Amino acid sequence: MLLSIMQGVFNKKSDTALNELVLKAKRGDKKVMNDLLIAFTPFMKKTASFVCKRFVDEHDDEFSIAMSGFHEAVLQFSPGENSSLTTFSHLIIRRRLFDHFRKEATRNDAIHLVKAEDETTGSDAQHYVFDQSSIASYSREQQAAERREEIMEYTKLLKDYGLSFHELAMSSPKHADSRKTAIHIAQIIAETPEFYTYLMANKRLPMKELETTVEVSRKTIERHRRHIIAVTLLLNSQFVYIKEYIKGELI
């Protein structure tokens, strides 16, 4: 019975049914959690294969990591607050696999990586201290001037993609869950070199690839196209002040 319900979920017929199963799993129902893991096994394989850029099956360590990431995503997922479970879990699985890659790199080339990390950390620490001291020393007027400068630069960037603040205000998702879905899709694009390169080169979203990656309908992606592009550009920018407006909604 449960697996037949899950088949309906994969056909996008019953978000409510899936949300009920997730809530049961979060409350400690081990059978439901196990059934979710079984039902979403193809999704986990596909996500792991996508991130690893090679085929991944049940015998690979990466699949175990993907399953652990999906389990974590189910426990953290909040229907109505997060985007779809597949989009949310895609980001979690991706992060866990990257953590694994970093650990493997450390194990295989410890001295080289430690040196590189020391250099990066030192740079980041200096940058952070510089930012903190700079912000502390700026007057409110100077900060306001920087915000205006960022807005001007961001406006120019948006124009290259046929977008404007007015259009974004008119087309911005009205519901919180739709907004988060759009932001999480933007995160995936910003963090996936192939997707971001496609966007930069073609000034449009890689629709076909997104449909299969985030398990969100083409209609939904199209409806929030402007917002997704705008947030993607923002995430990969240096606009510190503007980023604050979406910081709390990132995974």
Protein Blocks (a to p, Z undefined) as FASTA:
>chain_A
ZZmmmmmmmnopammlmmmmmmmmmnopaklmmmmmmmmmmmmmmmmmmmnopacdfkbm
klmmmmmmmmmmmmmpcghkaccfklmmmmmmmmmmmmmmmmmmmmmmmmlmmmmmmmmm
mmmmmmmmmmmmmmmmpcfklmmmmmmmmmmmmmmmmmmnopafklmmmmgcfbfklmmm
mmmmmmmmmmmmklmmmmmmnopacfklmmmmnopafklmmmmmmmmmmmmmmmmmcbfk
lmmmmmmmpZZ
